[in-house]
Amino acid sequence: MSDLTHGDDVAAVNSLRSAVMRLSRRLKHQRVDESLSPTEMSVLGTLSQCGSATPGELARKEHVQPPSMTRIVALLEAKGLVRLEPHAEDRRQKVVTQTEQAMEMLEESRRKRNAFLASLVEGLDEDEWAKLRAAAPVLEKLAHL
């Protein structure tokens, strides 16, 4: 691992930060439902990937405070995108589960964002596309550290 004091490493980190932020902003404009915040969409994505979870588990996965997650879950429930169910082992807790409506919206959103990225990739040459395919698992790892 680099110590990130070398000029080329600092420049690479700076370039990565800038590119990820710009691409993220462009992807955010590809939303299907403009009434949902990026955080609400992220929570739905987490539920889609991980399955049902308690609000506390969601807060940890989303790196937000539990009271914030409680508010987010309440907003999603009011929109019909999640439902709260009793916890199987601890009746004091609730489990958050996404609804069919949320699953359909997420799928449509993924299709739209994937189509957007595919249109960008068309502008790459074969070598650039190969490098991007190879970098994808590394970027995925960074996103989950």
C-alpha positions in Angstrom: 0.0 0.0 0.0 1.3 3.5 -0.9 1.9 6.0 1.9 0.2 8.6 -0.2 3.0 11.1 0.2 4.4 10.5 -3.4 3.2 13.2 -5.8 1.7 10.6 -8.3 -0.3 8.9 -5.5 -1.7 12.2 -4.2 -2.6 13.1 -7.7 -4.3 9.7 -8.3 -6.3 10.0 -5.1 -7.3 13.6 -6.0 -8.4 12.5 -9.5 -10.3 9.5 -8.1 -12.2 11.7 -5.6 -13.1 14.2 -8.2 -14.2 11.6 -10.8 -16.3 9.7 -8.3 -18.0 12.8 -7.0 -18.8 14.1 -10.5 -20.1 10.7 -11.7 -22.1 10.3 -8.5 -23.8 13.7 -9.1 -24.6 12.7 -12.7 -26.1 9.4 -11.6 -28.2 11.1 -9.0 -29.9 13.0 -11.8 -31.0 9.6 -13.3 -33.5 8.9 -10.5 -36.9 7.4 -11.2 -38.6 9.0 -8.2 -37.6 12.5 -7.6 -39.5 12.6 -4.3 -37.0 10.3 -2.6 -33.8 11.6 -1.2 -30.5 9.9 -2.0 -30.4 8.6 1.5 -33.8 7.1 1.2 -32.8 5.4 -2.1 -29.6 4.1 -0.4 -31.7 2.6 2.4 -33.9 0.8 -0.1 -30.8 -0.4 -1.9 -29.4 -1.8 1.3 -32.6 -3.6 2.0 -32.6 -5.0 -1.5 -29.1 -6.3 -1.1 -29.2 -7.4 2.5 -32.8 -8.3 3.1 -34.9 -7.2 6.1 -33.1 -5.4 8.9 -33.8 -3.6 12.1 -33.5 0.2 12.1 -30.4 -0.1 14.1 -28.8 -2.4 11.6 -29.7 -0.1 8.8 -28.2 2.9 10.7 -24.9 1.0 11.0 -24.9 0.0 7.3 -25.8 3.5 6.2 -23.4 5.2 8.6 -26.1 7.4 10.1 -27.3 7.8 13.7 -30.2 5.6 14.9 -32.7 8.5 15.4 -32.0 9.6 11.8 -32.7 6.1 10.5 -35.9 6.0 12.5 -37.1 9.2 10.7 -36.0 7.8 7.3 -37.8 4.5 7.9 -41.0 6.5 8.9 -40.8 8.5 5.7 -40.4 5.3 3.6 -43.2 3.6 5.4 -45.5 6.6 4.8 -44.7 6.4 1.1 -45.5 2.7 1.0 -42.0 1.6 0.3 -41.3 -0.3 3.5 -43.3 -2.0 6.2 -42.4 -2.6 9.8 -42.9 -6.0 11.3 -42.3 -7.5 14.7 -38.9 -8.9 15.3 -39.0 -12.7 15.5 -36.8 -12.9 18.6 -37.1 -9.5 20.3 -40.7 -8.1 20.4 -39.3 -4.7 21.5 -37.8 -4.3 18.1 -39.2 -3.9 14.6 -37.8 -5.3 11.3 -37.9 -3.2 8.2 -38.9 -4.9 5.0 -39.2 -3.4 1.5 -42.5 -3.6 -0.3 -43.1 -4.8 -3.8 -43.5 -1.2 -4.9 -40.0 -0.4 -3.6 -38.6 -3.5 -5.4 -40.2 -2.4 -8.7 -39.0 1.2 -8.3 -35.4 0.1 -7.5 -35.4 -2.2 -10.5 -36.6 0.7 -12.8 -34.0 3.0 -11.2 -31.2 0.5 -11.8 -32.2 0.0 -15.4 -32.2 3.8 -16.0 -28.8 4.3 -14.3 -27.3 1.3 -16.0 -28.5 2.6 -19.4 -26.9 6.0 -18.6 -23.6 4.4 -17.7 -23.7 2.1 -20.7 -24.1 5.2 -22.9 -21.0 6.7 -21.3 -19.0 3.5 -21.7 -19.8 3.6 -25.5 -17.4 6.5 -25.6 -14.5 4.4 -24.3 -12.0 2.5 -26.4 -11.5 -1.3 -25.8 -8.4 -0.7 -23.6 -10.2 1.9 -21.4 -13.3 -0.4 -21.1 -11.1 -3.4 -20.1 -9.4 -1.2 -17.4 -12.8 0.0 -16.1 -14.1 -3.6 -15.9 -11.0 -4.6 -13.9 -11.3 -1.6 -11.6 -15.0 -2.2 -10.8 -14.4 -4.8 -8.1 -11.8 -2.5 -6.4 -14.2 0.4 -6.5 -16.9 -1.8 -5.0 -14.6 -2.8 -2.2 -13.8 0.9 -1.5 -17.5 1.7 -1.4 -18.0 -0.9 1.4 -15.0 -0.2 3.6 
